[in-house]
């Protein structure tokens, strides 16, 4: 039984680093420190959001479900649909090969990003 569990655990992809995903995917706009000052920010209208203040803007509680929605679907934020920010749920799914594997890849990446964002709140 122990061998079976070890094999099952070994075949599941590791949870990606939310910080690494953020630095690779989000920092060009939101900045390495997530305050909205990335190298691409100067030319963006509206400017990227300071992601370290999510909890403060939500009354002191991190709105985890809303953040997952925004990362996955764009959250009805104009800039996330047809603007400069990709709808990451779709991007991650396609990169994961689409279908069930792509959906699982997308969920893992979105959750990793959400967890990272939660850790950097001021």
Phi and psi in degrees as a GROMACS rama.xvg file:
@    title "Ramachandran Plot"
@    xaxis  label "Phi"
@    yaxis  label "Psi"
@TYPE xy
-59.9811  -39.9832  UNK-2
-63.0166  -42.4699  UNK-3
-61.3273  -45.6247  UNK-4
-63.6488  -41.8556  UNK-5
-62.8384  -41.7413  UNK-6
-65.3851  -42.9512  UNK-7
-63.2114  -41.4514  UNK-8
-68.2181  -35.765  UNK-9
-69.6422  -27.1149  UNK-10
-86.4761  -11.6672  UNK-11
-85.8822  133.775  UNK-12
-63.0567  146.135  UNK-13
-70.0964  151.076  UNK-14
-64.8194  129.391  UNK-15
-70.0703  157.451  UNK-16
-77.6784  121.482  UNK-17
-62.316  -38.0905  UNK-18
-65.0372  -42.9519  UNK-19
-63.8384  -44.1562  UNK-20
-58.691  -44.499  UNK-21
-60.5971  -49.2586  UNK-22
-62.7168  -37.2977  UNK-23
-78.9287  -30.0998  UNK-24
-112.932  -28.6154  UNK-25
-115.24  -26.3731  UNK-26
-65.6403  -26.7271  UNK-27
-61.2002  -30.0943  UNK-28
-102.101  -50.3469  UNK-29
-83.2388  -10.0751  UNK-30
89.1561  151.888  UNK-31
-60.1882  -29.3717  UNK-32
-95.7044  5.14499  UNK-33
67.2378  17.4281  UNK-34
-92.3895  5.57748  UNK-35
93.9416  14.2463  UNK-36
-112.857  34.9901  UNK-37
-67.2659  165.86  UNK-38
-59.7551  -26.7313  UNK-39
-87.9997  -8.47977  UNK-40
-64.062  -34.6589  UNK-41
-57.6544  -33.4836  UNK-42
-95.379  12.0197  UNK-43
-104.825  134.895  UNK-44
-130.954  118.197  UNK-45
-70.9411  160.62  UNK-46
-68.4388  156.403  UNK-47
-61.1208  148.555  UNK-48
-75.457  146.545  UNK-49
-75.1601  106.257  UNK-50
-80.0643  -6.33586  UNK-51
-82.0848  -7.76606  UNK-52
-110.092  17.6571  UNK-53
-57.9385  -50.1901  UNK-54
-62.477  -42.5145  UNK-55
-61.5123  -42.0605  UNK-56
-69.9136  -18.9482  UNK-57
-101.044  22.4197  UNK-58
79.6534  20.6655  UNK-59
97.6861  -1.83945  UNK-60
-119.942  132.349  UNK-61
-70.5503  119.894  UNK-62
-84.5651  74.7086  UNK-63
-53.8386  -47.5517  UNK-64
-63.0456  -40.2402  UNK-65
-65.1862  -40.8445  UNK-66
-65.1142  -42.1537  UNK-67
-59.746  -42.7144  UNK-68
-61.6806  -44.6921  UNK-69
-64.6087  -46.1414  UNK-70
-64.6259  -43.3378  UNK-71
-74.6385  -46.5884  UNK-72
-118.654  -5.24314  UNK-73
95.4133  -16.4738  UNK-74
58.8665  28.7031  UNK-75
57.8231  33.9656  UNK-76
-101.465  120.067  UNK-77
-50.2672  -44.082  UNK-78
-66.9131  -17.9996  UNK-79
-85.7106  -18.6002  UNK-80
-89.6972  -74.0712  UNK-81
-101.128  -0.49891  UNK-82
-92.1886  -157.411  UNK-83
-71.3717  -25.2957  UNK-84
-86.9434  123.146  UNK-85
-66.326  156.205  UNK-86
-83.8966  99.119  UNK-87
-62.7756  -32.0981  UNK-88
-55.6674  -44.6428  UNK-89
-69.6779  -44.1675  UNK-90
-58.1482  -49.377  UNK-91
-63.9556  -37.2355  UNK-92
-63.6189  -47.0524  UNK-93
-63.3587  -43.9006  UNK-94
-62.4089  -29.2562  UNK-95
-83.1232  -0.0752321  UNK-96
100.587  10.2083  UNK-97
60.2008  -168.233  UNK-98
56.8316  -154.447  UNK-99
-65.6985  -38.9491  UNK-100
-67.3998  -42.1279  UNK-101
-62.9024  -41.0957  UNK-102
-63.2648  -40.9191  UNK-103
-66.4512  -41.0537  UNK-104
-60.5207  -45.5344  UNK-105
-60.431  -47.6252  UNK-106
-59.0154  -45.5652  UNK-107
-60.3642  -45.5409  UNK-108
-67.737  -42.2495  UNK-109
-62.4433  -44.793  UNK-110
-65.0219  -39.5011  UNK-111
-62.6596  -43.0496  UNK-112
-64.6002  -43.7698  UNK-113
-59.4999  -45.022  UNK-114
-62.327  -41.8674  UNK-115
-63.2358  -47.8578  UNK-116
-57.9126  -37.1897  UNK-117
-63.9473  -32.4559  UNK-118
-77.1854  -16.5991  UNK-119
-103.767  13.4612  UNK-120
-71.3119  139.959  UNK-121
